Amino acid sequence: MAPTTQPAVTRVGELGLRPVVSVTPATALDQAARVMRAHDVSSLVVGEHGGPVSIVTERDLTRAVAQGLQPGAAVATIASPSPQTVSPDTPVTEVATTMLRDGLRHLVVARGDRVEGV
């Protein structure tokens, strides 16, 4: 019997994206770090339901600590506004090329106004 093969993943939405982990803009930096740790993620989507989103990463948090920001400062003060987004229908090769070319570690995957993953 011939081995069965899985079809190649061609679109970013086929990657089995993890559920989005998000916080509000008013969330304190130390709380955001705890949320990242609890969910074992390296970025959080920052926003209110139905509103614009930004993104905060571990790198953003370490930079904030190094700059002396207080742990209670709002995550919105360091979040990257208008993060680069891609559609779930975007080819994986295009996403990889964009990330390598632009030096990105995270892209927000969204369909319209609905964030589906990072």
Summary of the structure (lengths in Angstrom):
residues: 118
radius of gyration: 16.3
end to end distance: 38.9
largest distance: 63.0
contacts: 309
relative contact order: 0.23
helix: 32%
strand: 24%
